[in-house]
């Protein structure tokens, strides 16, 4: 009878392990999707920061920081990050760029 009790106590542990693996896999897959979601855009050079800033202001609306902050962030960004900003049409997409 003790063998059955021991087996019953092991079952909840195994379920927790399986659900932990499931959530780990789910988070990993989500990370891959989020990372790849913003990589299909052309690179934008630092010379085009004025257009990048104007687009970011349009997407952010009233939540946009001042122009000087946006210009400095644009100049510090990579070509790929600037391209991501130009491809963004929603605030959530814009947040994933940097």
LINHUMO-V811266 format. One line per field, one symbol per residue. ss: DSSP state (H for helix, E for strand, L for the rest). Layout:
ss: ???
//
This chain:
ss: LHHHHHHHHHHHHHHHHHHHHHHHHHHHHHHHHHHHHLLLLLLLLHHHHHHHHHHHHHHHHHHLLLHHHHHHHHHHLLHHHHHHHHHLLLHHHHHLLL
//
